[in-house]
Amino acid sequence: MLLQLSHVYKIYGELHAVDDLSLDVERGEWLAVVGSSGSGKTTLMNIIGCMDTPSKGTVTLDGRELGRLNASQLTDIRKNVIGLVFQQFHLIPHLTAVENVMVAQYYHSMTDEKEAMEALESVGLADRARVHVGDYRALSLPPVDGPTLFVGNPPYVRHHRIAPEWKTWLLETARRRGLDASALAGLHVHFFLATAEYGRNGDYGAFITSSEWLDVNYGGLVRQLLLDGLGGQSLHVLAPEAPLFSDATTTSAITCFRIGETPSTMRIRRVESLSDLGRLAGGRSVSRQRLAGTSRWSVLTRETPRLREGYVELGELCRVHRGTVTGANAVWVRRDASPDLPERVLFPSITKARELFGAGARLGSLEALRRVVDLPVDLDVLDDDEREQVDRFLREARARGVHEGYIASNRRAWWSVGLRAAAPILATYMARRPPAFVRNDAGARHINIAHGLYPRERMSDVLLDRLADRLRAEVTLAQGRTYAGGLVKFEPREMERIPVPGPDMLAEGA
């Protein structure tokens, strides 16, 4: 008998992790232990592997009862008799894969690199023999002659999954370099900073990451590093519609750099398809001054197209305004008309982007829309009954602390949301598909989930219809700004840059 367990228990207080288990394993026999999470499998393996002892019962391995052995004898069994594969890797992070195998050799016999390599080859890991396993941010490179090449695809991990101590590392390391950082940064930002820290002048590299750092506030650290320290050489942004990585949930960017350089220009380009990628030396030169002077680099990847004959920018015809921020939708947005408030302070409004996507070309009814409470700044314009209703509502809002919120406390009157007038065209501005442009026949208001297009000069319904039609037909995701998860956003000023037919073309119906 190779292994025998007799009435084995492992008890933690009231918990019986192993409860009266007996089993026999013959020499040469294979036995699989299967059970749900928490059923005691790991505890059992630790007992058999001499990593733990049973509360009751006996374990006999190869004729030796483990409970009768001292610590030195148990160590000998762990070293020479039984092997235990842990759920965790338990690797030494500053050693390579082959060196980790040689550690086991050291404690068992003599180190033999050739034998260690053969072991890695037998399990298909020979190509990873010299790979260091560890946290990139704690990198310790061995001394080498000549430059080091840093090539990587840093994992896409959002800030809420990053440990607080590493957020502290990011902030303090950036501060020491005289740079600003944000604890909201994704893990790819950490990789750029670590590379700047551990690389030497003359080292170079290329990372493929999410492209969101080009525009978001926390990406400012990467933009600073590429201008001072990392030495940005070229930037290649992969178009959202280009099917380069079928399993990717975010738009990618390839960033090439040479550590220690202070570039006067960077080459920047937009890659529409894999066949266009080619050598990472293409793109148009963008000056350091322009790079430093803009907080959103994605716009620099797009050549400003020459307007077609008869076309103008949308901003020449319409102002684009984002909807009002309520500051507390749970208070100011009502699902239906409320009998506890005057009808004249309840405004049917677009409060969800899907209401526009679902409307098609025209919003013709207010019936399905939520109501936004928008009170006048001067409450004295209300009659006595209305004022009583509003006062009751405001007491409830105060009790919830609404008046102390950032948005409300910075309004002229905290109780007055200040909805904009109904826009003749409403547009979504953030989605994974092109914006919806909807003619607002119903006269709905909108909060900050939508943009309103307001003509600079009076436009007839016919012209507005034609303008909305052309926007729906011609606006693409490539004209927006890409964020995490493939989201594309159009800021008001960016939407005003969209080329559209001029008044004459619209009038002709061209």
LOMAR-240091 format. One record per residue (C-alpha): residue number from 1; residue in three letters; x, y, z. Coordinates in Angstrom, 3 decimals, decimal comma. Example, Ala and Ser with C-alpha at 12.3 -4.5 7.8 and 13.67 -1.06 7.14 Angstrom:
% residues 2
REC; pos; code; xx; yy; zz
REC; 1; Ala; 12,300; -4,500; 7,800
REC; 2; Ser; 13,670; -1,060; 7,140
//
This chain:
% residues 510
REC; pos; code; xx; yy; zz
REC; 1; Met; 0,000; 0,000; 0,000
REC; 2; Leu; 1,446; 3,344; -1,025
REC; 3; Leu; -0,930; 5,656; 0,864
REC; 4; Gln; -3,494; 4,947; 3,546
REC; 5; Leu; -5,750; 7,396; 5,391
REC; 6; Ser; -7,726; 6,115; 8,358
REC; 7; His; -10,578; 8,162; 9,877
REC; 8; Val; -8,880; 11,502; 9,145
REC; 9; Tyr; -10,395; 14,750; 10,471
REC; 10; Lys; -9,331; 18,378; 10,101
REC; 11; Ile; -11,354; 20,638; 12,366
REC; 12; Tyr; -11,282; 24,450; 12,597
REC; 13; Gly; -13,602; 25,406; 15,441
REC; 14; Glu; -17,042; 24,350; 14,257
REC; 15; Leu; -15,855; 23,742; 10,694
REC; 16; His; -14,961; 20,180; 9,678
REC; 17; Ala; -12,836; 20,737; 6,574
REC; 18; Val; -12,142; 16,971; 6,427
REC; 19; Asp; -14,635; 14,754; 8,182
REC; 20; Asp; -13,858; 11,072; 8,920
REC; 21; Leu; -12,108; 10,314; 5,631
REC; 22; Ser; -10,566; 6,925; 4,936
REC; 23; Leu; -8,979; 5,797; 1,679
REC; 24; Asp; -6,317; 3,471; 0,260
REC; 25; Val; -4,099; 4,127; -2,749
REC; 26; Glu; -2,184; 1,211; -4,227
REC; 27; Arg; 1,276; 1,666; -5,715
REC; 28; Gly; 0,898; 2,587; -9,396
REC; 29; Glu; -2,733; 3,618; -8,952
REC; 30; Trp; -4,099; 6,987; -10,128
REC; 31; Leu; -6,689; 8,667; -7,926
REC; 32; Ala; -8,547; 11,924; -8,622
REC; 33; Val; -10,288; 13,790; -5,797
REC; 34; Val; -13,194; 15,857; -7,110
REC; 35; Gly; -15,387; 18,258; -5,172
REC; 36; Ser; -16,888; 21,717; -5,125
REC; 37; Ser; -14,997; 24,754; -3,904
REC; 38; Gly; -14,648; 24,661; -0,113
REC; 39; Ser; -15,193; 20,895; 0,154
REC; 40; Gly; -11,730; 20,285; 1,664
REC; 41; Lys; -9,630; 19,178; -1,338
REC; 42; Thr; -6,752; 21,570; -0,644
REC; 43; Thr; -6,786; 20,741; 3,071
REC; 44; Leu; -6,561; 17,024; 2,219
REC; 45; Met; -3,648; 17,599; -0,182
REC; 46; Asn; -1,797; 19,629; 2,461
REC; 47; Ile; -2,193; 16,769; 4,961
REC; 48; Ile; -0,964; 14,148; 2,481
REC; 49; Gly; 1,884; 16,429; 1,350
REC; 50; Cys; 3,167; 16,921; 4,919
REC; 51; Met; 2,247; 20,600; 4,863
REC; 52; Asp; -0,367; 20,159; 7,593
REC; 53; Thr; -1,397; 17,600; 10,214
REC; 54; Pro; -4,819; 16,026; 10,840
REC; 55; Ser; -6,838; 16,840; 13,939
REC; 56; Lys; -7,621; 13,121; 14,317
REC; 57; Gly; -6,819; 9,966; 12,413
REC; 58; Thr; -3,688; 8,577; 10,798
REC; 59; Val; -1,889; 9,026; 7,472
REC; 60; Thr; 0,543; 6,339; 6,353
REC; 61; Leu; 2,800; 7,040; 3,340
REC; 62; Asp; 4,992; 4,308; 1,929
REC; 63; Gly; 4,802; 2,369; 5,191
REC; 64; Arg; 5,576; 5,340; 7,478
REC; 65; Glu; 2,916; 6,877; 9,717
REC; 66; Leu; 3,344; 10,630; 9,241
REC; 67; Gly; 2,062; 11,541; 12,697
REC; 68; Arg; 5,011; 9,736; 14,317
REC; 69; Leu; 7,681; 11,658; 12,367
REC; 70; Asn; 9,574; 14,724; 13,539
REC; 71; Ala; 10,025; 17,961; 11,545
REC; 72; Ser; 13,325; 16,853; 10,009
REC; 73; Gln; 11,852; 13,548; 8,850
REC; 74; Leu; 8,816; 15,301; 7,349
REC; 75; Thr; 11,142; 17,678; 5,510
REC; 76; Asp; 12,958; 14,670; 4,068
REC; 77; Ile; 9,652; 13,243; 2,803
REC; 78; Arg; 8,698; 16,541; 1,194
REC; 79; Lys; 12,115; 16,715; -0,483
REC; 80; Asn; 12,573; 13,128; -1,611
REC; 81; Val; 9,287; 11,222; -1,549
REC; 82; Ile; 6,281; 13,354; -2,447
REC; 83; Gly; 5,782; 16,262; -4,845
REC; 84; Leu; 3,059; 18,816; -4,366
REC; 85; Val; 1,862; 21,143; -7,151
REC; 86; Phe; 0,429; 24,274; -5,558
REC; 87; Gln; -2,569; 26,247; -6,744
REC; 88; Gln; -0,330; 29,332; -6,780
REC; 89; Phe; 2,915; 29,484; -8,727
REC; 90; His; 5,171; 30,146; -5,714
REC; 91; Leu; 7,970; 31,185; -8,043
REC; 92; Ile; 10,889; 33,384; -7,027
REC; 93; Pro; 10,131; 36,584; -8,970
REC; 94; His; 13,709; 37,751; -9,616
REC; 95; Leu; 14,750; 34,389; -11,113
REC; 96; Thr; 14,100; 33,125; -14,624
REC; 97; Ala; 12,050; 30,027; -15,323
REC; 98; Val; 15,126; 27,798; -15,672
REC; 99; Glu; 16,628; 29,266; -12,477
REC; 100; Asn; 13,421; 28,474; -10,595
REC; 101; Val; 13,744; 24,834; -11,688
REC; 102; Met; 17,366; 24,845; -10,558
REC; 103; Val; 16,313; 25,972; -7,074
REC; 104; Ala; 14,577; 22,620; -6,633
REC; 105; Gln; 17,738; 20,901; -7,849
REC; 106; Tyr; 19,795; 22,792; -5,281
REC; 107; Tyr; 17,732; 21,460; -2,380
REC; 108; His; 17,487; 17,936; -3,790
REC; 109; Ser; 20,855; 17,234; -5,326
REC; 110; Met; 23,186; 19,407; -7,396
REC; 111; Thr; 22,221; 22,178; -9,814
REC; 112; Asp; 22,341; 21,090; -13,414
REC; 113; Glu; 21,226; 23,696; -15,953
REC; 114; Lys; 21,146; 21,168; -18,780
REC; 115; Glu; 18,838; 18,902; -16,782
REC; 116; Ala; 16,660; 21,889; -15,840
REC; 117; Met; 16,353; 22,862; -19,503
REC; 118; Glu; 15,386; 19,313; -20,411
REC; 119; Ala; 12,661; 19,443; -17,758
REC; 120; Leu; 11,284; 22,656; -19,253
REC; 121; Glu; 11,436; 21,171; -22,753
REC; 122; Ser; 9,476; 18,126; -21,603
REC; 123; Val; 6,536; 20,340; -20,636
REC; 124; Gly; 6,799; 22,694; -23,628
REC; 125; Leu; 8,325; 25,646; -21,749
REC; 126; Ala; 11,809; 25,731; -23,230
REC; 127; Asp; 11,074; 28,983; -25,043
REC; 128; Arg; 10,331; 30,628; -21,664
REC; 129; Ala; 13,493; 29,467; -19,931
REC; 130; Arg; 14,974; 32,948; -19,635
REC; 131; Val; 11,733; 34,697; -18,782
REC; 132; His; 11,644; 36,492; -15,436
REC; 133; Val; 8,392; 36,006; -13,569
REC; 134; Gly; 7,307; 38,907; -11,405
REC; 135; Asp; 5,654; 42,300; -11,230
REC; 136; Tyr; 6,932; 44,553; -13,970
REC; 137; Arg; 6,824; 47,544; -11,625
REC; 138; Ala; 9,409; 45,850; -9,386
REC; 139; Leu; 11,710; 45,085; -12,314
REC; 140; Ser; 15,394; 44,472; -11,618
REC; 141; Leu; 17,308; 44,113; -14,849
REC; 142; Pro; 20,666; 42,319; -14,916
REC; 143; Pro; 23,595; 44,353; -16,255
REC; 144; Val; 23,920; 44,062; -20,022
REC; 145; Asp; 26,141; 45,522; -22,699
REC; 146; Gly; 24,307; 47,680; -25,189
REC; 147; Pro; 20,689; 48,842; -25,293
REC; 148; Thr; 17,669; 46,965; -23,988
REC; 149; Leu; 14,513; 46,562; -26,051
REC; 150; Phe; 11,216; 46,845; -24,135
REC; 151; Val; 8,372; 45,186; -26,038
REC; 152; Gly; 5,051; 44,440; -24,441
REC; 153; Asn; 1,284; 44,314; -24,387
REC; 154; Pro; 0,509; 45,578; -20,870
REC; 155; Pro; -2,649; 44,005; -19,470
REC; 156; Tyr; -5,818; 46,054; -19,717
REC; 157; Val; -6,723; 46,512; -16,047
REC; 158; Arg; -8,860; 49,396; -14,768
REC; 159; His; -7,855; 51,343; -11,669
REC; 160; His; -10,438; 49,775; -9,342
REC; 161; Arg; -8,639; 46,425; -9,663
REC; 162; Ile; -5,207; 47,869; -8,802
REC; 163; Ala; -3,988; 47,492; -5,215
REC; 164; Pro; -3,735; 50,714; -3,145
REC; 165; Glu; -0,002; 50,241; -2,581
REC; 166; Trp; 0,639; 50,271; -6,325
REC; 167; Lys; -1,493; 53,398; -6,753
REC; 168; Thr; 0,725; 54,971; -4,104
REC; 169; Trp; 3,800; 53,784; -6,023
REC; 170; Leu; 2,487; 55,479; -9,171
REC; 171; Leu; 1,781; 58,795; -7,451
REC; 172; Glu; 5,053; 58,917; -5,523
REC; 173; Thr; 7,239; 57,771; -8,421
REC; 174; Ala; 5,685; 60,334; -10,763
REC; 175; Arg; 6,019; 63,071; -8,140
REC; 176; Arg; 9,701; 62,240; -7,689
REC; 177; Arg; 10,148; 62,765; -11,438
REC; 178; Gly; 8,322; 66,103; -11,247
REC; 179; Leu; 5,251; 64,753; -13,056
REC; 180; Asp; 1,539; 64,636; -12,299
REC; 181; Ala; -0,253; 61,316; -11,941
REC; 182; Ser; -3,730; 60,122; -11,077
REC; 183; Ala; -4,770; 57,153; -8,955
REC; 184; Leu; -7,478; 56,547; -11,577
REC; 185; Ala; -4,857; 55,425; -14,107
REC; 186; Gly; -5,161; 52,001; -15,696
REC; 187; Leu; -2,355; 49,443; -15,414
REC; 188; His; -0,878; 50,342; -18,819
REC; 189; Val; 0,056; 53,769; -17,407
REC; 190; His; 2,033; 51,996; -14,673
REC; 191; Phe; 3,982; 50,123; -17,369
REC; 192; Phe; 5,020; 53,323; -19,121
REC; 193; Leu; 6,228; 54,849; -15,854
REC; 194; Ala; 8,101; 51,701; -14,782
REC; 195; Thr; 9,870; 51,592; -18,148
REC; 196; Ala; 10,956; 55,206; -17,788
REC; 197; Glu; 12,243; 54,352; -14,308
REC; 198; Tyr; 14,217; 51,220; -15,075
REC; 199; Gly; 15,368; 51,865; -18,621
REC; 200; Arg; 18,652; 53,543; -19,499
REC; 201; Asn; 19,382; 56,236; -22,022
REC; 202; Gly; 19,559; 54,627; -25,429
REC; 203; Asp; 17,146; 51,815; -24,591
REC; 204; Tyr; 14,103; 51,663; -26,830
REC; 205; Gly; 10,783; 49,932; -27,052
REC; 206; Ala; 7,232; 49,588; -28,258
REC; 207; Phe; 4,021; 48,946; -26,320
REC; 208; Ile; 0,605; 48,058; -27,642
REC; 209; Thr; -2,012; 49,312; -25,207
REC; 210; Ser; -5,474; 50,746; -25,004
REC; 211; Ser; -5,552; 54,101; -26,769
REC; 212; Glu; -7,592; 55,850; -24,069
REC; 213; Trp; -4,486; 57,457; -22,539
REC; 214; Leu; -4,385; 59,774; -25,573
REC; 215; Asp; -7,364; 61,751; -24,298
REC; 216; Val; -8,333; 60,988; -20,708
REC; 217; Asn; -7,024; 63,057; -17,798
REC; 218; Tyr; -5,131; 60,196; -16,158
REC; 219; Gly; -3,330; 59,574; -19,461
REC; 220; Gly; -1,571; 62,902; -18,999
REC; 221; Leu; 1,296; 61,069; -17,295
REC; 222; Val; 1,979; 58,992; -20,423
REC; 223; Arg; 1,843; 62,097; -22,599
REC; 224; Gln; 4,324; 63,859; -20,288
REC; 225; Leu; 6,661; 60,855; -20,279
REC; 226; Leu; 6,735; 60,591; -24,062
REC; 227; Leu; 7,807; 64,216; -24,267
REC; 228; Asp; 10,319; 64,043; -21,407
REC; 229; Gly; 11,997; 60,815; -20,360
REC; 230; Leu; 10,594; 58,093; -22,571
REC; 231; Gly; 11,358; 59,888; -25,815
REC; 232; Gly; 8,304; 59,230; -27,945
REC; 233; Gln; 9,218; 58,369; -31,541
REC; 234; Ser; 5,958; 57,337; -33,195
REC; 235; Leu; 2,337; 56,620; -32,361
REC; 236; His; 0,038; 54,378; -34,396
REC; 237; Val; -3,645; 54,436; -33,419
REC; 238; Leu; -5,711; 51,548; -34,736
REC; 239; Ala; -9,078; 52,713; -36,047
REC; 240; Pro; -12,100; 51,429; -34,018
REC; 241; Glu; -13,708; 49,964; -37,108
REC; 242; Ala; -10,560; 48,117; -38,185
REC; 243; Pro; -11,047; 44,404; -37,272
REC; 244; Leu; -7,471; 43,857; -36,127
REC; 245; Phe; -8,086; 42,100; -32,812
REC; 246; Ser; -11,403; 40,292; -32,749
REC; 247; Asp; -11,355; 39,716; -28,983
REC; 248; Ala; -10,286; 43,237; -27,993
REC; 249; Thr; -12,779; 45,367; -26,083
REC; 250; Thr; -10,908; 48,623; -26,536
REC; 251; Thr; -9,230; 50,530; -29,336
REC; 252; Ser; -5,479; 49,933; -29,473
REC; 253; Ala; -2,424; 52,091; -29,955
REC; 254; Ile; 1,195; 51,140; -30,669
REC; 255; Thr; 3,653; 53,523; -29,035
REC; 256; Cys; 7,348; 53,506; -29,990
REC; 257; Phe; 9,934; 55,276; -27,843
REC; 258; Arg; 13,658; 55,744; -27,187
REC; 259; Ile; 14,498; 56,353; -23,545
REC; 260; Gly; 16,347; 59,502; -22,616
REC; 261; Glu; 15,522; 61,490; -25,726
REC; 262; Thr; 13,589; 64,734; -25,843
REC; 263; Pro; 11,871; 64,605; -29,216
REC; 264; Ser; 11,262; 67,765; -31,203
REC; 265; Thr; 8,595; 65,892; -33,197
REC; 266; Met; 6,643; 62,635; -33,058
REC; 267; Arg; 5,285; 60,739; -36,023
REC; 268; Ile; 1,580; 60,079; -35,590
REC; 269; Arg; -0,836; 58,207; -37,813
REC; 270; Arg; -4,146; 56,404; -37,857
REC; 271; Val; -4,104; 52,776; -39,038
REC; 272; Glu; -7,260; 51,775; -40,874
REC; 273; Ser; -6,401; 48,108; -41,508
REC; 274; Leu; -3,741; 45,534; -40,692
REC; 275; Ser; -2,336; 45,769; -44,199
REC; 276; Asp; -1,638; 49,467; -43,543
REC; 277; Leu; 0,355; 48,813; -40,382
REC; 278; Gly; 3,684; 47,933; -41,987
REC; 279; Arg; 6,824; 49,457; -40,533
REC; 280; Leu; 6,355; 51,532; -37,387
REC; 281; Ala; 8,097; 54,530; -38,841
REC; 282; Gly; 5,253; 56,091; -40,824
REC; 283; Gly; 2,905; 58,923; -39,976
REC; 284; Arg; 3,010; 62,674; -40,158
REC; 285; Ser; 5,350; 64,709; -37,978
REC; 286; Val; 3,694; 66,628; -35,152
REC; 287; Ser; 5,770; 69,219; -33,327
REC; 288; Arg; 6,607; 68,994; -29,660
REC; 289; Gln; 4,956; 72,380; -29,116
REC; 290; Arg; 1,651; 71,149; -30,507
REC; 291; Leu; 1,822; 67,907; -28,543
REC; 292; Ala; 2,527; 69,771; -25,329
REC; 293; Gly; -0,207; 72,299; -26,038
REC; 294; Thr; -3,110; 69,862; -26,383
REC; 295; Ser; -4,593; 67,530; -23,797
REC; 296; Arg; -6,216; 65,264; -26,386
REC; 297; Trp; -3,898; 63,570; -28,807
REC; 298; Ser; -6,409; 61,460; -30,697
REC; 299; Val; -7,411; 64,462; -32,810
REC; 300; Leu; -3,785; 64,677; -33,971
REC; 301; Thr; -4,061; 61,242; -35,553
REC; 302; Arg; -6,594; 62,503; -38,025
REC; 303; Glu; -5,688; 64,659; -40,941
REC; 304; Thr; -8,045; 67,613; -41,065
REC; 305; Pro; -9,948; 66,893; -44,259
REC; 306; Arg; -10,411; 69,606; -46,799
REC; 307; Leu; -14,040; 70,492; -46,971
REC; 308; Arg; -15,776; 69,313; -50,103
REC; 309; Glu; -17,191; 71,986; -52,331
REC; 310; Gly; -20,406; 73,312; -50,875
REC; 311; Tyr; -19,696; 71,898; -47,420
REC; 312; Val; -19,185; 73,772; -44,156
REC; 313; Glu; -18,492; 72,747; -40,582
REC; 314; Leu; -21,612; 72,003; -38,549
REC; 315; Gly; -20,639; 74,785; -36,151
REC; 316; Glu; -21,284; 77,362; -38,862
REC; 317; Leu; -24,936; 76,300; -38,948
REC; 318; Cys; -25,582; 75,233; -35,358
REC; 319; Arg; -24,253; 75,636; -31,863
REC; 320; Val; -23,880; 72,279; -30,116
REC; 321; His; -24,663; 72,269; -26,404
REC; 322; Arg; -24,525; 69,363; -23,998
REC; 323; Gly; -27,635; 68,976; -21,867
REC; 324; Thr; -27,930; 70,232; -18,314
REC; 325; Val; -26,365; 68,323; -15,424
REC; 326; Thr; -28,974; 67,892; -12,671
REC; 327; Gly; -26,477; 66,885; -9,999
REC; 328; Ala; -28,884; 64,292; -8,556
REC; 329; Asn; -31,013; 62,460; -11,102
REC; 330; Ala; -32,661; 60,398; -8,365
REC; 331; Val; -34,263; 63,620; -7,086
REC; 332; Trp; -34,748; 65,750; -10,180
REC; 333; Val; -35,824; 63,059; -12,660
REC; 334; Arg; -39,313; 61,540; -12,264
REC; 335; Arg; -40,547; 58,501; -14,121
REC; 336; Asp; -44,029; 59,948; -14,616
REC; 337; Ala; -45,988; 63,101; -14,031
REC; 338; Ser; -46,138; 63,623; -10,268
REC; 339; Pro; -49,355; 64,698; -8,488
REC; 340; Asp; -47,203; 66,125; -5,696
REC; 341; Leu; -45,676; 68,798; -7,949
REC; 342; Pro; -47,169; 71,398; -10,299
REC; 343; Glu; -47,347; 70,239; -13,894
REC; 344; Arg; -45,618; 73,375; -15,126
REC; 345; Val; -42,344; 72,510; -13,339
REC; 346; Leu; -42,191; 69,000; -14,865
REC; 347; Phe; -40,528; 68,874; -18,295
REC; 348; Pro; -40,570; 65,722; -20,470
REC; 349; Ser; -36,889; 65,162; -21,244
REC; 350; Ile; -34,402; 62,820; -22,861
REC; 351; Thr; -32,675; 61,191; -19,872
REC; 352; Lys; -31,334; 57,993; -21,513
REC; 353; Ala; -29,352; 57,663; -24,742
REC; 354; Arg; -31,452; 54,670; -25,742
REC; 355; Glu; -34,484; 56,977; -25,991
REC; 356; Leu; -32,803; 58,649; -28,958
REC; 357; Phe; -31,431; 55,461; -30,498
REC; 358; Gly; -34,915; 53,984; -30,289
REC; 359; Ala; -36,662; 57,027; -31,736
REC; 360; Gly; -35,366; 56,626; -35,276
REC; 361; Ala; -35,352; 59,778; -37,384
REC; 362; Arg; -38,010; 61,678; -35,399
REC; 363; Leu; -39,126; 62,027; -31,808
REC; 364; Gly; -42,844; 62,564; -32,171
REC; 365; Ser; -44,198; 61,880; -28,696
REC; 366; Leu; -43,385; 62,844; -25,120
REC; 367; Glu; -45,501; 60,117; -23,600
REC; 368; Ala; -42,737; 57,630; -22,775
REC; 369; Leu; -40,228; 60,187; -21,486
REC; 370; Arg; -39,338; 60,881; -17,885
REC; 371; Arg; -39,980; 64,298; -16,353
REC; 372; Val; -37,257; 66,592; -15,063
REC; 373; Val; -38,154; 68,881; -12,187
REC; 374; Asp; -37,013; 72,369; -13,149
REC; 375; Leu; -38,135; 75,005; -10,665
REC; 376; Pro; -37,970; 78,750; -11,323
REC; 377; Val; -35,182; 80,685; -9,656
REC; 378; Asp; -37,817; 82,999; -8,179
REC; 379; Leu; -40,250; 80,765; -6,343
REC; 380; Asp; -42,574; 83,705; -5,709
REC; 381; Val; -43,964; 83,320; -9,233
REC; 382; Leu; -45,793; 80,207; -7,985
REC; 383; Asp; -49,281; 80,477; -6,576
REC; 384; Asp; -50,009; 79,408; -3,008
REC; 385; Asp; -50,970; 75,811; -3,780
REC; 386; Glu; -47,995; 75,351; -6,098
REC; 387; Arg; -45,649; 76,886; -3,555
REC; 388; Glu; -46,869; 74,502; -0,867
REC; 389; Gln; -46,146; 71,508; -3,121
REC; 390; Val; -42,720; 72,823; -4,079
REC; 391; Asp; -41,768; 73,650; -0,481
REC; 392; Arg; -42,653; 70,097; 0,564
REC; 393; Phe; -40,482; 68,743; -2,296
REC; 394; Leu; -37,564; 71,016; -1,345
REC; 395; Arg; -37,715; 69,967; 2,315
REC; 396; Glu; -37,356; 66,341; 1,182
REC; 397; Ala; -34,485; 67,296; -1,135
REC; 398; Arg; -32,704; 69,139; 1,687
REC; 399; Ala; -33,135; 66,154; 3,985
REC; 400; Arg; -31,249; 64,112; 1,350
REC; 401; Gly; -28,460; 66,705; 1,208
REC; 402; Val; -29,131; 67,639; -2,418
REC; 403; His; -28,494; 71,342; -1,759
REC; 404; Glu; -24,950; 70,534; -0,585
REC; 405; Gly; -23,956; 68,648; -3,742
REC; 406; Tyr; -21,277; 70,164; -5,970
REC; 407; Ile; -23,602; 70,938; -8,890
REC; 408; Ala; -26,503; 72,258; -6,833
REC; 409; Ser; -24,329; 74,373; -4,548
REC; 410; Asn; -22,779; 76,115; -7,558
REC; 411; Arg; -26,074; 77,021; -9,217
REC; 412; Arg; -27,592; 80,497; -8,976
REC; 413; Ala; -30,384; 78,852; -6,992
REC; 414; Trp; -29,693; 75,292; -5,898
REC; 415; Trp; -33,274; 74,216; -6,611
REC; 416; Ser; -33,317; 75,413; -10,230
REC; 417; Val; -31,813; 72,861; -12,658
REC; 418; Gly; -31,906; 75,304; -15,576
REC; 419; Leu; -32,884; 73,095; -18,498
REC; 420; Arg; -32,013; 74,424; -21,935
REC; 421; Ala; -34,764; 75,210; -24,401
REC; 422; Ala; -35,845; 72,329; -26,623
REC; 423; Ala; -33,347; 71,810; -29,463
REC; 424; Pro; -34,747; 71,058; -32,945
REC; 425; Ile; -32,145; 68,275; -33,366
REC; 426; Leu; -30,966; 66,026; -30,531
REC; 427; Ala; -27,866; 63,844; -30,718
REC; 428; Thr; -26,260; 61,123; -28,644
REC; 429; Tyr; -22,573; 61,705; -28,048
REC; 430; Met; -21,107; 58,541; -26,494
REC; 431; Ala; -21,641; 54,993; -27,718
REC; 432; Arg; -20,034; 52,146; -29,638
REC; 433; Arg; -21,879; 53,222; -32,767
REC; 434; Pro; -22,247; 56,528; -34,637
REC; 435; Pro; -24,375; 59,187; -32,945
REC; 436; Ala; -28,131; 59,230; -33,386
REC; 437; Phe; -29,368; 62,531; -34,836
REC; 438; Val; -33,082; 62,893; -34,118
REC; 439; Arg; -35,490; 65,608; -35,160
REC; 440; Asn; -37,162; 66,772; -31,974
REC; 441; Asp; -40,732; 67,249; -33,236
REC; 442; Ala; -42,120; 66,684; -29,736
REC; 443; Gly; -40,113; 69,513; -28,171
REC; 444; Ala; -38,399; 67,388; -25,515
REC; 445; Arg; -35,745; 68,876; -23,264
REC; 446; His; -32,496; 67,013; -22,624
REC; 447; Ile; -30,067; 66,490; -19,781
REC; 448; Asn; -26,358; 65,737; -20,100
REC; 449; Ile; -26,684; 62,385; -21,849
REC; 450; Ala; -27,367; 64,166; -25,147
REC; 451; His; -26,335; 67,188; -27,208
REC; 452; Gly; -28,727; 69,726; -28,582
REC; 453; Leu; -28,152; 71,326; -32,009
REC; 454; Tyr; -29,380; 74,947; -32,029
REC; 455; Pro; -29,389; 76,821; -35,385
REC; 456; Arg; -27,399; 80,056; -35,348
REC; 457; Glu; -30,000; 81,521; -37,717
REC; 458; Arg; -33,550; 80,457; -38,292
REC; 459; Met; -33,817; 77,263; -40,367
REC; 460; Ser; -37,007; 75,890; -41,838
REC; 461; Asp; -38,269; 72,442; -40,872
REC; 462; Val; -37,315; 71,220; -44,330
REC; 463; Leu; -33,707; 72,329; -43,926
REC; 464; Leu; -33,521; 70,869; -40,426
REC; 465; Asp; -34,874; 67,561; -41,722
REC; 466; Arg; -32,299; 67,474; -44,492
REC; 467; Leu; -29,478; 68,403; -42,106
REC; 468; Ala; -30,433; 65,610; -39,695
REC; 469; Asp; -30,663; 63,154; -42,597
REC; 470; Arg; -27,159; 64,005; -43,793
REC; 471; Leu; -25,722; 63,747; -40,289
REC; 472; Arg; -27,225; 60,299; -39,848
REC; 473; Ala; -25,881; 59,199; -43,218
REC; 474; Glu; -22,373; 60,642; -43,079
REC; 475; Val; -21,086; 60,817; -39,488
REC; 476; Thr; -18,780; 57,912; -38,571
REC; 477; Leu; -17,051; 56,695; -35,424
REC; 478; Ala; -13,729; 57,812; -36,874
REC; 479; Gln; -14,735; 61,436; -36,278
REC; 480; Gly; -15,046; 60,968; -32,515
REC; 481; Arg; -12,717; 60,312; -29,619
REC; 482; Thr; -12,169; 56,701; -28,511
REC; 483; Tyr; -12,300; 55,612; -24,887
REC; 484; Ala; -12,151; 52,341; -22,985
REC; 485; Gly; -14,293; 49,470; -24,142
REC; 486; Gly; -14,577; 50,865; -27,666
REC; 487; Leu; -16,712; 53,818; -26,572
REC; 488; Val; -16,521; 56,785; -28,917
REC; 489; Lys; -17,312; 60,264; -27,639
REC; 490; Phe; -18,112; 63,527; -29,441
REC; 491; Glu; -17,516; 66,634; -27,370
REC; 492; Pro; -19,617; 69,664; -28,427
REC; 493; Arg; -16,696; 71,407; -30,144
REC; 494; Glu; -15,730; 68,181; -31,908
REC; 495; Met; -19,263; 67,713; -33,186
REC; 496; Glu; -19,203; 71,291; -34,493
REC; 497; Arg; -16,177; 70,326; -36,655
REC; 498; Ile; -18,196; 67,712; -38,575
REC; 499; Pro; -18,470; 68,628; -42,316
REC; 500; Val; -22,055; 69,075; -43,513
REC; 501; Pro; -23,683; 70,461; -46,673
REC; 502; Gly; -23,924; 74,243; -46,587
REC; 503; Pro; -27,225; 76,146; -46,650
REC; 504; Asp; -27,357; 76,275; -50,442
REC; 505; Met; -26,880; 72,518; -50,812
REC; 506; Leu; -29,480; 71,833; -48,128
REC; 507; Ala; -31,928; 74,169; -49,843
REC; 508; Glu; -31,386; 72,348; -53,143
REC; 509; Gly; -31,786; 68,970; -51,432
REC; 510; Ala; -28,409; 67,891; -52,789
//
